[in-house]
Amino acid sequence: MNIQTEENFCGLDKKSPLSKNFNILRYEDGSMSTIPHGFFRDWLDNDLLDAGFGDFYIGRCSGVGVGSVVKYDTATQSLKIGRYVAGGLRLKFILNGQHDMESISIAMLSFLADGLKNTPVPQYQDTVIKNDVWIGDEAMFLGGSVVENGCVIGARSLLPPNFKSEPYGVYVGSPARLVRFRFSEKIRELLLQLEWWNMPLNWLRVENDKFLLNLARMAEGAAIDVLQGLIESKKQMLKKSRG
């Protein structure tokens, strides 16, 4: 399994109390990410952690809950998880598992008897969970899903193949459907402009009090002022870092 993460990754923390349930990835800035044991599986339910195929990326400050699995069928499939993703218990990422439905039979004939062939198995695109996403317990993602920044995926939701969300949407059900947005359109635009997840932890520590505000219940004008202030703070820090 090809596991990739941030450039400032500094190793696995095997002394953490959480290491009983997770592989704990530590970063130079003091942050961590968590991958549950037994997460990587193939279609025979074998553990793929030490296998020679499959691509997985996780950003810092992200975690997937205990009992979760991602199923790989071939070396062409990948799961990408961004920063600040909070995943619940027993999530399932089914990256492929397709059959050809456009020929006479959906059966995988080459697996059933010697001397038989079947058409190539169709492949989904990468499954991508972007940044600042909360996923409820037992949600299932089928191949090719893309979950945009700031989304909430409700518990036991089923994301169908090639699902595409809207940023900051709340999705529930089977199949998952948009029930509302977390914020107004103007607030969502500013949050996407801010892209706070790309800032270093030191900036987040300085501005932490702003993240404690109830943005959804504030008057829109006040919320806009908060976000515009954060955008200016971001600009100033980036300017200093370049200078």
C-alpha positions, 0 to 999 in steps of 0.5 A: 500500500502506497501511503502518502501524507504531508511533507512535514510528516515525522513518523508513527507514534507507537507510544500514544494511547490511541495506537492500540486502535490507530496508526498515529501519523505525527507531524513536525508542527505537533499535529497528527492524523489517524488511520484505523488498524485493518483499514486497507482491504482487498476483495478477499478481505485481506489486509493490504497495509503491506501489499504492493498496490493501492494508493492512499493520501491523508492530510494532517489533522484528519482521522477515520474511525475504528472499524472503517475499511477502504476496499481496493480491487486493482492498483489503479484505484486511490482514496484521497483525504484532505486536512481536518476531516473527521470520519466516524465509526465503520465507514466504508469506501468501496473504490470499485467492485464494478461489473460490466452491465453492457455485455450479455452477462454481468458474471466475472467469467474468468474467475469461475472456470478455466478457459473463460474470459470476461470484458475488462472491469470498468473503473471509477475515478479517484475517491476524494474527500477534501478539507474540513469534512465531517462524516457520520458513522457507517456512511458508505462511499462508492467509487468516484465520489468527490466531497467538497470542502466544508461538507457534512455527510450524515450517518449511514448515508450512501454516496452513489458512484461518481457522487459530486457534492457542493461545498459546505452542503449537508447531505443525508440519506440513501442515496445521499441528497443535499438537505441544506447548506451550512451557511449563506452563499456569501459566507460560503464564498468567503470561507472558500476564499479563506481556505483556512485549512491551508494555513500553518497551525501557528496561524490557527493558534493566533486566530483560534478565538474566531473559530469559537464563534457561532457563525451560523447564528450571527448576523450575516454582516457580522459574520462577513466582518469576521471572515474578512478579518481572517482573510486579511490576517492570512494575507499578512502572515503569508506576506511575512513568510515570503519577506 
